[in-house]
Amino acid sequence: MSTEESIKDIVVKIVHCDKSVLTPESTFKELNADSLDIVQILVALEDNFGIEIPEEDAQKFTSFGDVVAYVDSKLAEKK
């Protein structure tokens, strides 16, 4: 499973949206994700991928694509 697919599964489970609406351009606002949802997503990403997402980095995320790119870059650093 790709990183993007894994992240989609996490977001869908927490935000309760349809997987088909998740595009790289999707914003959390469009998904009706509130701040608690976003925190839960970040914690799930950290646990799932074994990475740390500092708050100052998380505040820069404006779209689903930003999250995927960030996680991909963190995973590349670990290799």
LINCOR-V119192 format. One record per pair of residues at least 12 apart in sequence whose C-alpha atoms are under 8 Angstrom apart, sorted by the first residue. I is the first residue (numbers start at 1). J is the second residue. D is the distance in whole Angstrom. If there is no record, write none. Layout:
i j d
I J D
I J D
//
This chain:
i j d
3 68 7
3 71 8
3 72 7
4 68 6
7 45 7
7 68 7
8 22 7
10 41 7
10 44 7
10 45 8
11 41 6
14 37 6
14 40 7
14 41 7
15 31 7
15 32 8
15 33 6
15 37 6
17 31 7
22 64 7
23 64 7
23 65 7
24 63 7
24 64 5
24 65 4
24 66 7
25 63 6
25 64 6
25 65 6
26 63 5
26 64 5
26 65 7
27 62 6
27 63 4
27 64 6
28 62 7
28 63 7
28 64 7
42 58 8
49 75 8
51 74 7
51 75 8
//
